[in-house]
Amino acid sequence: MSNIHRFIGWFAGATGLVIASTNVLEWLIEKATNQPTGERLIQESVIAASLSLPTLLFYWQSFDSRASLIEIRGYRYLGGQVIPALFATIAATFTVNTLITWVSGGDANWDETASTTAAAIVLFVTISFFRRLLKGFERDELTRVYQYLISAMAMVGIAISIGAVIAGLLDKADRNDAIIFGASLIVTTFPTWWLHWRKCQFAMAIDFEVEHHAPIRRIYLYALVGIPTLVALGSSVWVVFAFFKALLIGGLDQVQLSTPLGILISTGLVALFHLRVLQKERD
């Protein structure tokens, strides 16, 4: 419990430092692009950094001197990789969405682009820093948990992006927004999934027995077969209802069909992909 308290301490300090750095970078981007800069952004960043940095250093040293190596690695994976990766993906998606909207001739909203771009850059730097701290360790259960957790998070993003594109193709009123959002999300999530999934598959090629029987891999595969299948079954009810309604009453409502059909296809693809991986391993 003491180490949890110390982790919360250094994570809070690191979060404040990230926010302060993001604000400074946002100010620089706004200056470079001749946009209106936020009032007292630099002053607030200096205040936040002056409070956060001592907190980070104090609790970091206290945590490292008392925690076990497995605790240190676990909390660095959580606080320095998983959580920053989630927020970096969200920020990068908004930035990419604005850029694609602008390139495609749409009405791009640039008001938040500087802040989302700055947040994505600072968080990617944070991830890179912690990745360097976590290099050099042999692959163990903790490494597997991290890689499969990131892969699962990215796969959820990929499924949402596929569903958004399909829904956009069917819903003419919201076509551009949905398709652009789906394209933006797949741009930010697919590389993450591919990177970590490739590492997991590479480990399978090196030591099949250990990786195949690892509990976290079994949980990952069964979860990404079972959960999407349940979601697909639920959405299929709405799809069948829409088709029967059109058959008996007339007039297929594409707008009503767009979201459940997008969910059905995207979750079905995710489930079938991981089912194929599972069957191949059994063979």
N, C-alpha and C positions, 0 to 999 in steps of 0.2 A: 504493500500500500504506500509506503514511503517513496518507492521508486516511481509509482504512478504519479504521485504528487510532484516529484522532481521532473518527470517527463512533461506534465502539464505546464510546469514553470518554464522549461526551455522552449516548449512548443509555443506558448503564449508570447515569449520574447521574440522568437523567430517569426511568428505571424506579424507582430508589430513592425519588425524590421522589413519584412516583405512588403507590407502596406506602405511604409515610408518610402522604400525604394521605388515602388510602383508609382507613387505620387510624383516623385522627382522625375522619373522617366516620362510620365504622362505630360508633365510641364515642358520637358525638353521637346517632346514630339509636337505638342501644340505650338511651341515657339518656332520649330523648324518648318511647320506647315502653315504658319500664319493664322492659326486659329485662336480664338479668345482663350486666355489661360485662366484657370481657376483662381479665385481670390485666396491669398495667403496659403497657397498650396505648398510652397517651399517651407514657410515657417511652421506649418503643421507637421510637415515631414521631419523637420529637424527636431521638433519636440517629441514626436513619436519615436524617432530613432534614439534620442538621448535617454528615453525611458526604457525602450525595448532592449537595446544592446547590453546594458549591465545585467538586466534580468536574464537574458539568454546566456551570457557568459557565466554568471553565478550558478544557475541551475544546471547548465551543461557540465560544468566541472564537478558539481556535487553529484550529479547523476552518474557520470563516467567513473568516479572514484568509488562508488558504492554498488553499482549494478553489475550483474554478471554479463558475460559476453553475449549470451543469447538474448538477454533483455535489451542490451544496447543495440544489437542488430535489429531486433524486432521492432523497437520503438523508432529506430531510424528508418526502417522500411515504411512504417505507418506514417510517421510525421514528416519524413523527408521525401517519400516516393509516392505513396498511394494517395494521400489527401492532396498534395500539390498537383499530381497528375489529373485528378478529377477537376479541380478548379482551372487548371491550365487548359484542359480540353474545352471547358465551357467558354472561357474567355477567347480562345483561339477560334472556336466555332462562330461566335458573334462577329469577330473580325473578318473571317473568311466569307461569312454570309454577306457582309456589307460589300466586300470586294467583288464577289460574284454578281450581286445585284447591280453594282455600278457597271461592271463589264458587260452585262447583258442588257444594259440600257434602261434599267429600272430606276425608281426613285430611292437612291441610297441615303440612309440616315447616318451622317458622319459624326453626330454629336458624341457618341460613346466610343468611337473607334480608337481614339488616343488612349483611353483608360483600359479598354480590353486588350489592345496591343501591348501596352506597357505591362499589364498583369501577366499576359502569356509569356512575355520575354523574361520577366523576373522569376516566374515560377519555373520555367524551363532551366534557367540558370541554377535555381535552388535544387531541382531534380538532379542536374549534372553534378553539383557539388556533393550531394549525398551519395550519388552513384559511385563517385571516386572513393568515398569513405567505406563503401560496402564491397569494393572489389577485393579479390584475392582470397576469398573464402571458398571452401569446397561446397559443392552443391549438396544441400541437406533439406530437411523438411521445411525449414523456414524460407529458404530460397524458393522452393516449390510453391509454398502458400502465396508468396508475393507474386510470382510469375503467373500462376493460375488465376489469382484474384484480379490482377490487372487485365489479363486476357478476357476474363468474364465481363469486367466492366466495359472494356472496349467492344466486346461482342454485343452487349446490350445496345451500345450506341450504333453499331452497324445495323442491327435489327430495326431500331427506330428510324434510321435514315432510309432503309429500304421501304419500310411502311409509309414514310412521309412522301417518298417519290411516287409510289403507287397511288396513294390517296390524292396527290396532286394531279396525276394524270386523269383521274376520274372526276375530280371536282374542278370544274372550269372557273368558278368564282375565286378559288384560292390556289389556282394551279401554280403560278409563278412562285409565290411565297413558299408553298409546301415543297416544291421541287428544289428550289434554291436552298432551303433549310436542309433537306435530305442530302443534297450534294455537299454542303458545307460540313455537315456532321460526319459524313463518310470520309472526307478529306482529313479530318482531325482524329478519327478513331481507327480507321483501317491500318495506318502505319504502326500505331501502338500495338494493336492486336497482332499484326504480322510479325513484329519484332519479338514479342514475348512468346507467341505460339511457336515460332521457329526455334527459339531456344529450348522450349519444352520438347519439341520433336527431335532436335539434335541430341538431347539427353536420352531420348528413347533409342536413337541409333547407337549410342555409345554403350548403354547398359539397359537393355530392354526389360529384363526381369525386375530390377529395382524400380525403374520408372513406372512400369506397367502396374505393379502391385502397390505403388505409393497411394495411401488413402486419399490424399488431396486430389490426385489425378482422377481417381474413381469418382469422388464426389463431384468434381468439375464436369466430367463427361455425363454422368447420370443426371446431374442438375440441368445441364444444357440440352439434354434430351427430354427430360420429364417436364420441367417447368414450361418451356415453349410449347410442348405438346398440349398441356392443359390450357394454356392461353389460346392456342390455335383452335382447340375444340370449342372453347367459349365463343370465340369470334365466328366460328363456322355456323353457330346457331343463328346469328344475325344475318349472315350471308344467305343461308337457306331461307330464312324468313323473307328477305328482300326478294329473292327469286320467286317464291311461292306467291307473294303479294303481287308481283308483276304478272304472274301467270294467271291468277284468279281475278284480279281487279284490273290489271293493265297498267302499263307505264312503269318502266324500271327506273327507280330513283337512284341515279348514280351518286348523288351527294350522300344519301343515306348509306349507300353501299361502300363508299370510298374508304372510310376509316376501318371498318371491320375486315374488308377484303385486304387492305394493306397489312393489317395485323396478322391475318391468316397466312398470307404468303411469306411475310418476313419471318415470323416465328416458325413456320413450317420449314423454311430453308435452313434456319439455325438448327432445328431439331434433326433434320435429315443429314446435315453435314456431320454433326457430332455422333449420330447413330452410325454413320458410315465409318467414322474413325474407330468407334467402339467395336464394330463388327470386324474390321480389319485387324485390330489387335487380338481379338479372340481367334481369328483364323491363323 
